[in-house]
Amino acid sequence: MKQLLPRQFGVTRLNTLLDLAYQLYGYSIDDAHRYALEALKEAKKNKHKPGEKHALTLIGEYYYNLSDTKKAREFLRQADQISLKDGGKLYTAYNYVIVANIYLGEPNIDSAKVYFQKALKLLEYENKYEIKYYSYFCYASLLFDQNQLDDSKKILEDLYASAVINNATTNQAELLIELAAIENKKDEYKKAYAYLMQAEPLLPKNTYSYVKFSYLYHLANIEFNMGNNAAAITQLKTVLSIKEIEQYQDIKADMNILAGKIYLDRGGLHQALKYYLEAVAIYERLGLRRDLGRAYCDVAWLYFKQYNDQECVNFVNKALDIATAIHDDYGIARAHSILGSLYTAQGKYEKAIPEHEYALGIRQRLQSRSGIADAYYNLGSAYEKSGQIDRAISYANKSMKIDKELGNVVNIGLGYKKIASLSILKKDYDTAKTFLYKAMELANQAALTELKRDVNLLFAKLHKNTGDLQTANEYLYAAIDANDSLYNIGSAEKIAEIRGLFDLENIELKSKQRELALILKQIEIDSQRNYYTMVVIILILVSISLIVGAFLYNIIRKSNIKLRKEIAERNNAEAQTLQSQVLYEEAQAIAKVGNWEYNLSSSELHWSKETYRIFELEDCPNAELYGAWREKCHPADQTILDEAIQNTIHSGEPFYVEHRAVFKDGRVKYIACIGEAIKNGDGQILGLKGTDQDITAQKQAAIAKSEFLSSMSHEIRTPINGVIGIANLLMEEQLSPTQREYVDTLKFSAQHLSSIVSDILDFSKIESGKLVFERIPFNLAKVTTHVFRLFENSAKDKSINLTFIPDPRIKHLLTGDYVRLSQVLSNLLSNAIKFTDRGSVIFAYTRREETESSVWVKFTVKDTGVGIAEQQIEQIFDNFAQADVSTSRKYGGTGLGLTISKKLIEQQGGTISVDSTVGQGSTFSVEMKYEKQDILPVSIVPNASLKQPMNLHGTHFLIAEDNSVNVLVLTAILKKWEAKYTVAQDGQEAIDFMKKNDFDAIIMDIQMPNVDGKEATQVIRQFTDDRKRNIPIIAFTAEASIEFHQEYLNCGFNDSITKPFKPEQLYNILKKNTNP
């Protein structure tokens, strides 16, 4: 860590104090605050506004962490005033977001929205990814909490696109998890699950982070909402046992709440309370009022289940107070719903129904389908108890319809039970039986003991009503067993013990533990009263003769317990398997991924449903499937597929092939086929298995992106070419020193813009995997010398001592892509000179290792420039990254140069690294392995020192170009070289001129109206006149890559020149292709 030395003073001391404050912020905010105060004092003393602004922000964040919102806002306001005066929009926007979050914590939603909107307005035209991501993500979270789900989703989707462009993998995962949370809140559980499956591969491996715990929580939450309680609670208990969860208390609390809900559904009341109260303690400690209010609702509902009306009302009132204060509509609806259920249980139906209707109104406004279903269910219960059976049935059916749409197993089971209960009241016993059997199946599947008890009681009631007292007695005993399992561990005493483990004053539970135990013991007795009353009633009705039968039945029953348990477990497993299969198929459909399997011995091909849908062969018999699939495959791709499959069959190596599927209506789909071998224990290959994914949308997007980049390259490079061309012409005129300086500045700016375009296009090709590396013999000494000479003048202009140190031991010619090597070394030298204001830059290369056939070369570029802070070194190779915001403002650039250099080096098997100290300079090192050669082709590296007079006297060129500025540049250059020229405005005119005239060569623009350059060239190559047909045609293009150069050669061009060009480049190409 940087040391604060006694001799430091002024701005140097200020910068050191700020650095110390920033470094200490993550470890000790008190120490960071102390240094920030000293920095503020030093900044004011030296009238250093940027330092004052940074110090004020640090102090504001300190008070924000202490929850002193008034002081935090005041210091941030002072920082904003300085930032706005200096035009620091990014800095001000970041502070606005902090202030917005402060208001959210109060909570003051309206003020928070105002500051978010201020921040987003400032960021509208800014490109700093990290700040924009943080700001928009926070705003999306606010919209999520306000139930503006569509607006929140739109922001998150836009952020996801930006994260993909910036290769921010962790951000991508985080955004997919938040999108899953939105779909979960909308009750679209399958869509939510699909988002999580998409996020899973992006999560960090072998480490636990906030994002990973968030993923695990949401996965368990979705499992719970879909009724998979066993899977959810297993996962939650596993995650809560991981020690790293202690670092993320808010997620730990959320997981505890979810675990409590699951245990409550399963009848484990004391386990549920333990989890609930631990969450309450965390929420209180963190000041998370909304979550605390909702946790109070969960505790209230537990006490409702325990028939403890007083505690239920106590916690409902706590929840209502918080929800009303912070305008949490969800919490308000939940509290009123619990009150309605309490009034129903007390027989106060005139109070219960308005409470449920009030909750229903809020949930309808929130568009919460699960909440609406709950409200319908509760209204059905209230109307049932009040004797209004028809209205009760109507609401029960409404609730059931929504629950089936959502696929929530628990609520579907409760719905079945409700309809069965109402059917018994209407004496529709066949319908009641049907729904009771369904409810029992789900109760066994999801291990819902309370539902199982209630269903057995309803079965007993049904058989009693139909006169089958023996069967009624059997179901009654089953209900008693289920009820005993809910209370067999002394739940009253256990609950009292658990509550005693927590800070009772924090949740205002002031009764003594002994009194509480006695009260809860009485509650247990009361809770069982209804069931034992029914026992007495039925036993009185059962005849004496059936007592003997009941006795015998109990003996038989005990002998069959094991068999019934096995059946229940098998049914549960089958139901879970079926639900997993449905979920798997839904996920495949969403991701457009199908799986397949091929048996080598029987030649049978098996597909999943999604594979059938991808190839549109749903009606194809299995016996004809292989042939039908072959017919769909594009003929040009069948050979590639066959070779990949045969290679896997023989070698066992997996394969990946992208191919096309063609349909009768002319449509084409792009399919990514992945396959691997199926082996037995002896390693013998028995068949193949794999997946087919419809990647048509991705391919179309890639094509559109390529076309867009090509178009943008043309539209940008064409005018740049005009600017540089005119500048070159002006530089050869008689200019005054001031005029020459202006023209030189103009030329430099245009060349800089051209390099930025090249960076972006190179980056795009690298990201899409389309960059191809050449393997050409070259002379390393000549290549590096040429690179060095490119920067001699720029170093001289800044009075920097530029030194080149080659290694004379490397005497062989090397094989590789010398153009890309030059690009990397040029970027490193350009950066070194750019960031060095005084001192020196040393460019060197040395041999590291050498064998008979290859050599490792280490290239170093060392400067005495500004240097890079330690915490920023890892970021400088990221996309669009620079050391800080001020870097791009002071020195310019895209922040892509180092990213491209790193990818170019690593994709060729090399490494790039940096060692730097702030204020002392940086050393960038590149290590590459090259094969050794003996022959160097002519003109691989042009000798810059050989300059010839440029003259094309006696030649006549046809210029096909629609841009008037480029025409002006070309004609002026050709005129200077004493050549004749004719201008065609498009490809058709060029064809017409060629038919009537003789030319020595054509300079053919690629993108022109009517007929473009490629089409015109292909027409000319069909001429019958040999001389005209074989005329040299030079592609005049905005595409600089080798791939495009090769494409033009394949189309019939003889050569190509890229805009913007240097006059000598054009001269060499024309000279090479003509014989004046």
Phi, psi and omega in degrees: 000145181300140180262143174268107185268148181300328184282351181287142179207169176063219184295326179299315177296319179301311181298322178295316179299317179295318178300316179297319180298315180295318182292324182279348188300324181280352184246314182214104184290336178292316177294320178299320179296320180298315179292325179296321178295319178294321180295321179297317178298316181293321181295317179295322180298321182265005181052045182257095187296317178301319178294322178298318180298313180297318181295316179299320179296316178300319179293321177299316179294328177299311180291331175297317179294333177274002182065019174270079190293328182297310180293322180301313181296323183294314180292322178292325178297317178297320178295320179298319181300318178293316183297318180295322178295325181273000182076022182274078185294317182299315181297315180295318179300317179299317178296321177300320179296320178298316179297320178301317178294327175298313179297325178297323180289342186288316353264145175224085189297318183298315179294322178300317180298319180301314182288327174298316181295324175298315182297314184293328177294319178294330184272357188305318183250016179264158185240008181287106190300312188298315182291318179297319180298310182300316185293311182290326178296316178299318181293321177298322178296320177298313180298323177299314180295330179274006179067020173271070193291320181295318178296318179297318181297319181299316180296316182295322178295319177296319178296323180297317178300318179293321179295323178295315180300321183271005178057035181269086189297315181297319177298321179300314180298314180301318182290320178297323178294318178294323176295323175297320179297322179295312180296325177296319179293330176279359183069022175264076191292325181291320176296319178299316180298320180297319178299318180295321178296328177289328181282331189305315180293343183273351184287150179295140181271142172063012176224156178247120180236174178302317182297319181292318177295323177299317178300313182296322178296311183295326177296315178295321181297318179292319176303316179297313181296334178269003176089005179273066187297322183297314179295320183294314184289326176299315180294317181298316181295324178295313183294318182293344178273353180281129187295330182294343181296338180296339179284344186234075188296325182295318178291323177301317179296316179301320179293323177296319177299315181296318178297320178299317179298319181294314179296325178296317178298327183270000178090004179274077189293318182288325175296318181300315182296322179301312180294318181300312185290331175294320178295318179302315181299319180293314181300321179294318181294324181273352180073028180271086191292319181299313180295324178296315179300319180290327176294322176301323176298318179298317179294320178301317181294325177298317180290332173297317178297333181270003182062027179261084187298321184296312179291326178301311180295321180303311182285328176298318179295321176300315181296318181295321179301313181291312183299321180292320182294324184256008178060043178269094184299322179300313180296321179297314180298318181296317181296315179295326178296318178295318177300319179299317179294323178296315179297324178297315180297330180274358181081013180264069189293330180293337174268326185294313186297314177299324178298314180293323179293323177296316178296321179299317180300317179295315183292327175293322178294325178281350182059038179268101185295320179294321177294321178296317179299318178299317180297317177299317180299315181294321176296321176300318179296317180296316180291327177297312181295330181275000176090003180268077191294317183299317178293324178298316180296319180301313180290324179296319179293321176299316180296315181299320181301314181292317182298323178292322177297323182279339180074025181276108186300317183298310182292327176298318178298318178295324178295317177302316180298318181297314181295323177296316180299317179292324179294323177297318178298327178272003181062029174264078191287329178296314177298319180300316180299315181304312183286330178292319177298319178297317181296320180294322179299317180289325179298319177292319183297315184262008179056049182261090187297319181296317178295320179299318177299312183295323178293319178298320177298318179292323174299317178299317180296317180298312182290329174297316181294330180267003175089003180268080188289328180295314179294324177299320180294322179298314180293328179295316178298322178297321178294321179296317178301315181296320180293321178298324181292337177284335188235014190283003179239026177064056189299330181296310180295324182295318179296318178298321180295317181296316180298329179290342179283343184254166181288096187293331181294329181296330180247018173055045176257093194259000180283150182289155185295319182296317179297322181295318180300317180295317180299314183291330176297318178296323179298319179300317180297314179299321184293334180267351187301315182299320183288316180290331174299317179297323177303311182299315182300312183291320180298326178295323182285335182285135182288160182300324183296333182280345179298318177298318179298320180295322179297313178297322181299320181299324178295313180296319182302317181295325180289341182258004182301316183297316180298315181297322179296317180296320179296316180298318180295321179294317178298318179299315180296318180296319181294318179297319179297316179299315181294321178297321179296317179297315180297320179297317180294322178296318179296321177298318181296319181293318182277352182058045178236123176245157178246160182215162178211137183233127180264120184292322184287321183261351183059027179271139179244126180242136182238152168279169181303319183293326178296318175302317183293322181300315182268001178056048180236037184302328184265006184281126177297150184299326182294333182259006190295316184298314180296320180295322178295317179299323179295327179288330185292137178299131183306323182291341183260349185295322180297318179298318179297313182300317180296319180296317181294314181296323178297318179293321179298322184272325185256339183082359180283139178292163179225157174223122181225132171260125181222173182251143173247130185250136182246162188300329181277008177093353179292150178233131174249144174261127185241133172261113183253124178242133181220154176212164184278145171259121185240152172272186183298335181270003180086004179286135181279119182261337182181193180231152173216158180176199182226154170238127178240132176283106182251025182302315182298318179295319180296315180298322177295320179295320178296315179298321179296316180298316179295321179296314180296321178297316180296315180295322178301315180295313185293331181272314184292328182299307177293329177297319178302319178297317181296312182293321180298314178297320179298317178299320180294319180295324182297339181269358177272169176281104183242151172287161180304320179294316179297318180297323177295318178299313182295320179298319178296318179300314181296315180300316181297318180294319179294323178297317178297321178298321180293326178295316177300317179298318178303311184296318180292319177299315180301316180299317181292320179297314181297324182272359178074021183264359183280127181250133181263136179278154173237090185235136175294139180210160178264110185299321182297318180291319180298310182292325177296319178298316178298315181301315183294334179299334188249004180299316183290317181296325176292319180297320180300330180262008181058039178258137179278106181261122185238139178241126182234095177277167178254109184292349181288338180273099185252340181285158167284146182247157179247130178169193180264090184291335179294316180289326175297315178300321180298314181295311182295323177296321179295318180293318178293319179299316178297316182301315180289321181299318186264011177245117180268334177203157180111228188214161172229128181245126178246123185214158168219150183213152178282131178260306179220149179216136174241187180297326188248348186213168179213138173266127181244133176252122176257136177229142173233112184245133180229169177246039186274208188290334181079174183230134178295148185303319183287349181256353184298317182293338185273340191292341177269359178286160180299132175061019185265144169225172187304318174199178183300323183293338181298309181293328181291322184274318188252347180080184178103165183267342189079012180259340188305310181289326176300311180297316180301315181299315182291322178298317181290312185293326179289346175259009177088011180259187179225154175224138183213169181217143173232125188212152175226130181300129179085350182245337177124182184224152173232115176261134182235135177235131176240128182225147176254129180233146172280148181268141179229172181243341186243135178246116179299151180295140172066023175294315176242109182296144178275108187293340184280344182271104180248130180244152174294136184263115181211130180236039182301135178092002179256157180225119184247146172259122178257116176255100186205131183264350182269120187295326180293315178296323177299317179301315181295311183297315182293323179296319180293314181296322178298319180296328180272009176064031177259153174271159180207155173227140184250129172248139185278341178204182183295324181294318177298321179298318178298315181297316178299319182296327180293329188256346188226163174251135179228160177274332179193162178240131169262106192250113174293147182280309184260107179222157178290165178066276178240123183277178186297320180296313181298316180298319180297317180296324178293315180299322180292352177262359180301150179277333178289117185302317183295316180291320183296327185258017180300139176297130179237122181257122178287126178255102197227159174266356181269125187260355190278158177297324181300316179291323177302315179295321179299319179294320177300320180293332181277354178114359176284153177271333182196177178213151175226138187262139173277140350283152185239162173264143182307320181295330176295314179297318181299314183298321180291315180295319180298318182294326187260002179229167177230074183292000000 
